[in-house]
């Protein structure tokens, strides 16, 4: 087992997009009262306690939620001085017992004001921003898992160990699994030379003591010590996963999604019907990107899936609950009627309630939205969505598409949400114009 010590660089920047008060309070049964954030003394971990972590949110007498300040996460230091990092995107987040880690790609384009790159000057590398104060402040480090790394997925085990997978375009698209037992401050290589091909995801099976990884080229199962326990050749682009005591469940695809179950032996088995997603302009530079979904297990042992539905003139984010191997059942729409919605992420809290974020836009606004279910039974409904970032993405019915130079991939391919205690930690890409930058905040809930 090799070990890499991460090196600390810049600290996070608090961004004031929404006005002057220091939090947003929203009643669970009413619309947002105030989407403003406010002043915050957030620095890196060396500056001491940040009052926004706990005390400044205060007691919410309305029975609603409190949104923390929006924080722009820092870029890695320049790995190549001729190609400094000036954009960031494609983020996942994990949280456990007040410690939060966000993994994302740091990228070099021709400049911070463009999405173009000339010749072979494009460069990217995964960094991990770590917080030890419940998401109030962050510092960034290089986990040391490769040179031209991409597609980071980070998750937390029940014991607080963080697991990170990423693959390296400079090493034949081979992936590594890294682990951190000190809340993200240093990383060790658990497994390497995993030929995922592209677009891998990871699931942690705490009860069975296993780590599952799957991607375009196949499926792999490892012990917590890094021993490979099984593999299967052949997979697809994976966009979400969870594990129970018996197997891992992966969701993958582009514009149409398939759920597969794999226990580490034999071939994966499809669970339920294929799920429609939809995207426009297939086969052209303007082909849309609908390659984001979230999946997990409800408190009652069923399977929940959050995905985007796209058609001409509209886009919706919907929730589905089913009992595999079930046929497709009715979807619950949670996005705003009439808006174009895409790129959802979701997680359960300890009470079994589902927390969801997504982008949506109209002719006037391009925003990041948040809601949560009223109970562990999603049929009880969801709270009215609130705006977290009111300038998150372009306006005028914009939808992500594959052409990078014109800004179609400014958001890359996914965002994330992780619940820890009574805080949902949100991580997304803020890119109404260049540059793309990863932002984070928390939503504190009763």
Buried (B, 14 or more C-beta within 10 A) or exposed (E): EEEBEBEBBBBBBBBEBBEEEBBBBBBBEEEBEBBBBBEBBBBBBEEEEBBBBBEBBEEBEBEBBBBBBBBBBBBBBBBEEEBBBBBBBBBBBBBBEBBBBBBBBBBBBBBBEBBBBEEEEBBBBBBBBBBBBBBBBBBBBBBBBBBBBBBBBBBBBEEBBBBBBBBBBEBEBBBBBBBBBBBBBBBBBBBBEBBBBBBBBBBBBBEBEBBBBBBBBBBBBBBBEBEEBBBBEEBBBBBBBBBBEEBBBBBBBBBEBBBBBBBBEEEBEEBBBEBBBBBBEEEEEBBBBBBBBBBBBBBEEBBBBBBBBBEEEBBBBBBBBBEEEBEEEEBBBBBBEEBBBBBBBBBBBEEBBBBBBBBBBBEEBBBBBBBBBBBBBBEEBBBBBBBBBBBBBBBEBBBBBBEBBEBBBBBBBBBBBBBBBBBBBBBBBBBBEBBBBBBBBBBBBE
